[in-house]
Amino acid sequence: MHIRRALLLFAIVLGMAALAASLSRPPEERSSTQTREEPPPAPATARATPAPPASPPMLVSFDAMADERHRLPLGRAATVEVSVDEPGSVELPGLGLSANADQHTPARFDLLPTRAGNYEIVFTPAQGDESRPAGTLVVTASG
């Protein structure tokens, strides 16, 4: 008699474990027999037109030893790279940005300028305290 009760209890526990395991799986792994509610298609007048593709960020490259000037249109996304001849820190103080660089890895800044103006780029070598000009980023209101 005790064996029957033990087997019944074991079957109940095993069934509950199987039920819990099937409910805890992510929805995409559950059986395909379950119906999924899909929202009805939107009426043709309510569909939004696709946004035009965004233009890729502009690449602006500086050589810190040449103290160059490059222009960037206001509101245009850009990646600014500053190449250096020795390890150190590159800063754009007017934008509150800084990054480390060395001979093999330029400093990189991803920008979306919201104000026109001249932004100095300053390089400080790792072996010294003296900063020196490394270029100027000129953000212009007209491209």
Sequence and secondary structure as in RCSB ss.txt:
>XXXX:A:sequence
MHIRRALLLFAIVLGMAALAASLSRPPEERSSTQTREEPPPAPATARATPAPPASPPMLVSFDAMADERHRLPLG
RAATVEVSVDEPGSVELPGLGLSANADQHTPARFDLLPTRAGNYEIVFTPAQGDESRPAGTLVVTASG
>XXXX:A:secstr
 HHHHHHHHHHHHHHHHHHHHHHHS GGGS TTS         GGG           EEEEEETTT EEEEEETT
  EEEEEE SSSEEEEEGGGTEEEEE SSS EEEEE   S EEEEEEEEETT S  EEEEEEEEES  
